[in-house]
């Protein structure tokens, strides 16, 4: 897939050894930070932290991206597959509950090789989390079956108009739904250990956008109608205007209490009670990681 890259739904068909496609990064993994992250969902961070690896580049162009330094500006350091394996082992040695691959889509080939090799050799015994924006090709996801233990995708939008306006991906609603169904097929509903740490399963994240509660309600309706209630929902209220959000006045603000309560109440009306609901106070820049090449 790399020689004529079709890893993600963009299907750029470029040879990433020599040129870049929409994600604007080469074949070789580029990483901005690798550390023990304490601010993920409780079943992921636990007491010791999630061994989180932030990859550079992105196949979406979200105008409000809080991680724009790495997703759009591509800050990071190129590493070999061997170094990626070393980083993973170093995080596990520090006590990580899991390995959390953030924005991994465009490096799927390298991740498959690194994780597959470590698992084959018995050198990786903690779960591997695929922490994704949800814009995934089902064909690529199928190659990861047995490699990934936990899928943590976003489902951002329910309409083509909103998807294109804010992320330049008109087909996002259709693509993300198919991807999530494939993820569920592979890992099922969450399974936790005796300490409440996830070992396997699907957790769906949804970020409430200001002025778009109907979009959020539609996403929740789809989840309720297409997946069992045992799937975890992580409903996020941490939206803070970043990057180019100031060019879009309707989203250049945090969500209101009324917007928050409207979506949360609908979540509970649907009986989607497994998972997490962020408090509105989570909309704070202190929760945004500092991308400083730590652990790279």
C-alpha positions in Angstrom: 0.0 0.0 0.0 2.9 2.4 0.6 4.4 2.2 -2.9 1.1 3.6 -4.2 -0.3 4.7 -0.9 -4.0 3.7 -0.4 -3.7 3.3 3.4 -6.5 5.8 4.2 -9.7 6.8 2.4 -7.8 9.6 0.5 -6.1 6.9 -1.7 -3.4 9.4 -2.9 -1.6 6.7 -4.8 1.8 8.3 -4.2 5.1 6.5 -3.4 5.8 7.8 0.0 9.5 6.8 -0.2 9.8 9.8 -2.6 6.8 12.1 -2.2 4.1 12.8 0.2 0.3 12.7 -0.1 -2.5 14.4 1.7 -1.1 13.5 5.1 2.1 15.3 4.1 4.5 12.8 5.8 6.8 10.2 4.3 6.6 6.4 4.8 9.1 6.5 7.8 7.3 7.1 11.1 7.5 10.6 12.5 6.9 11.0 16.3 6.5 14.2 18.4 6.4 12.7 21.9 6.3 9.4 23.7 5.4 9.4 27.4 3.1 8.1 30.2 -0.2 10.0 29.6 -2.4 10.5 32.7 -5.3 12.3 31.0 -6.9 9.7 28.9 -10.1 7.8 29.9 -9.7 6.2 33.3 -9.7 2.7 32.0 -6.8 3.7 29.7 -4.6 5.9 31.9 -5.2 3.9 35.1 -2.8 4.7 37.9 0.5 4.3 36.0 -0.4 6.1 32.7 -0.9 5.1 29.1 2.2 4.6 27.0 1.3 7.2 24.5 3.0 7.8 21.2 2.0 10.9 19.2 2.6 10.6 15.5 3.0 13.6 13.2 0.9 14.3 10.1 -2.8 13.7 9.5 -5.2 12.7 6.8 -7.8 15.3 8.0 -7.5 19.0 8.1 -9.6 19.9 11.1 -9.7 23.7 11.4 -10.0 23.5 15.2 -7.2 20.9 15.8 -5.7 21.3 19.3 -2.7 19.2 18.1 -2.1 21.3 15.0 1.6 21.6 15.8 2.1 17.9 14.9 -1.0 17.2 12.7 -0.8 20.2 10.4 2.7 21.7 11.0 4.2 18.2 11.1 6.6 18.8 14.0 8.3 15.6 15.0 11.3 13.4 14.5 11.7 10.6 11.9 12.4 7.2 13.5 13.2 3.7 12.1 10.9 0.8 12.8 13.6 -0.5 15.1 13.6 2.7 17.1 9.8 2.6 17.2 10.0 -0.9 18.8 12.6 0.4 21.3 10.2 3.3 22.2 7.4 0.9 22.8 9.6 -1.3 25.1 10.8 1.7 27.0 7.3 2.8 27.7 6.3 -0.7 28.9 9.4 -0.7 31.2 8.3 2.5 32.7 5.0 0.8 33.8 2.6 1.8 31.0 -0.7 0.0 31.2 -0.9 -0.1 27.4 0.7 1.3 24.2 -1.5 4.1 22.9 -0.9 5.0 19.2 -2.3 8.5 18.6 -3.1 9.4 15.0 -1.5 6.2 13.6 -3.4 5.8 10.4 -0.8 6.9 7.8 1.9 4.8 9.5 -0.1 1.6 9.5 2.5 -0.4 7.6 5.3 0.4 10.0 3.1 -0.1 13.0 2.0 -3.5 11.7 5.7 -4.5 11.4 6.8 -3.2 14.8 3.9 -4.4 16.9 3.6 -7.7 15.0 7.3 -8.4 15.6 7.2 -7.6 19.3 4.1 -9.7 19.8 5.5 -12.6 17.9 8.6 -12.6 20.1 6.6 -12.3 23.3 8.1 -8.9 24.0 4.8 -7.0 24.2 2.2 -8.2 26.7 0.3 -5.0 27.3 -2.7 -4.1 25.1 -2.2 -1.9 22.0 -4.6 1.0 21.5 -5.3 2.4 18.0 -6.3 6.0 18.8 -7.7 7.4 15.6 -9.7 10.2 14.1 -12.0 7.7 12.6 -11.2 8.4 9.0 -10.1 4.9 8.2 -10.1 2.5 5.2 -11.8 -0.8 6.1 -9.3 -2.7 3.9 -6.4 -1.3 6.1 -8.2 -2.0 9.3 -8.6 -5.7 8.3 -4.8 -6.0 8.1 -4.6 -5.0 11.8 -6.8 -7.8 13.1 -4.9 -9.5 15.9 -2.4 -6.7 16.1 -4.7 -4.1 17.7 -6.4 -4.9 21.0 -8.4 -1.7 21.6 -9.8 0.7 19.1 -10.4 4.3 20.2 -11.9 6.1 17.2 -13.6 9.5 16.9 -16.9 9.8 15.3 -16.9 13.5 14.6 -19.7 14.3 12.2 -23.0 13.1 10.8 -23.4 15.4 7.8 -21.2 15.8 4.7 -21.5 19.6 4.9 -20.0 19.8 8.3 -17.4 17.2 7.6 -16.1 19.1 4.6 -16.3 22.5 6.1 -14.3 21.7 9.2 -12.2 18.7 8.1 -12.1 18.7 4.3 -13.5 15.2 4.2 -17.0 15.2 2.7 -17.3 11.4 3.0 -16.3 11.3 6.7 -19.7 10.2 8.0 -20.0 7.2 5.7 -16.4 6.2 6.0 -16.2 6.5 9.8 -19.3 4.5 10.4 -18.0 1.6 8.2 -14.7 1.8 10.0 -16.3 1.7 13.5 -18.3 -1.4 12.5 -15.1 -3.1 11.4 -13.4 -2.2 14.6 -16.3 -3.6 16.6 -16.2 -6.8 14.5 -12.5 -7.2 15.5 -12.5 -6.4 19.2 -16.1 -6.3 20.5 -17.2 -4.4 23.6 -14.7 -3.4 26.3 -13.2 -6.1 28.6 -11.5 -4.7 31.7 -9.1 -6.5 34.1 -9.5 -6.7 37.9 -8.0 -3.2 38.3 -10.4 -1.6 35.8 -7.9 -1.3 33.0 -9.0 -2.1 29.5 -7.6 -5.2 27.8 -9.7 -5.3 24.7 -12.6 -3.6 23.0 -14.1 -0.5 21.3 -14.4 2.9 22.9 -16.0 5.6 20.7 -15.1 9.3 21.3 -17.3 12.1 20.2 -16.4 15.8 20.7 -19.3 18.2 21.1 -18.8 21.2 18.8 -20.4 24.6 19.6 -23.5 25.2 17.6 -23.7 21.6 16.5 -25.7 19.7 19.1 -27.9 18.2 16.3 -24.8 16.7 14.8 -23.9 15.2 18.2 -27.4 13.8 18.7 -27.4 12.3 15.3 -24.0 10.6 16.0 -25.3 9.2 19.3 -28.5 8.0 17.5 -26.4 6.1 15.0 -24.3 4.4 17.7 -27.4 3.4 19.6 -29.1 1.9 16.5 -26.0 0.1 15.2 -23.9 -1.1 18.2 -24.7 -2.8 21.5 -25.2 -0.7 24.6 -22.1 -2.4 26.0 -19.8 -0.4 23.7 -18.2 2.5 25.6 -18.9 6.1 24.6 -16.5 8.8 25.6 -18.5 12.1 25.3 -16.0 14.9 25.2 -16.8 18.6 26.2 -13.2 19.8 26.0 -13.5 21.8 22.8 -11.4 24.9 22.8 -10.9 27.1 19.7 -7.5 26.4 18.2 -5.6 26.6 15.0 -7.9 28.2 12.4 -11.1 28.2 14.4 -11.1 32.0 14.6 -12.0 32.0 10.9 -15.2 30.2 11.7 -17.2 32.5 14.2 -19.8 29.8 15.0 -17.1 27.5 16.5 -14.8 30.2 17.9 -16.0 29.6 21.4 -16.4 26.8 24.0 -19.7 25.0 24.2 -22.4 26.4 26.5 -23.9 24.7 29.5 -27.2 24.4 27.6 -25.4 22.7 24.7 -23.6 20.4 27.0 -26.7 19.3 28.9 -28.7 18.8 25.7 -26.3 16.2 24.4 -25.6 14.6 27.7 -29.3 14.2 28.4 -29.8 12.6 25.0 -27.0 10.2 25.7 -28.7 9.0 28.8 -32.2 8.9 27.1 -30.7 6.4 24.6 -29.4 4.2 27.4 -25.8 4.7 26.4 -24.6 4.5 30.0 -21.3 2.7 29.5 -18.3 4.9 29.2 -17.4 8.5 30.2 -18.8 12.0 30.1 -16.3 14.9 30.4 -17.2 17.8 32.7 -17.4 21.2 30.9 -14.3 22.3 32.9 -12.2 20.0 30.8 -12.1 22.8 28.1 -8.7 24.0 29.3 -5.4 24.3 27.5 -3.6 22.6 30.5 -4.8 19.2 29.1 -3.1 19.7 25.8 0.3 17.9 25.7 3.5 19.8 25.1 5.1 18.3 22.0 8.8 18.4 22.8 10.2 15.1 21.4 10.3 13.5 24.9 10.9 9.8 24.6 11.7 10.0 20.9 
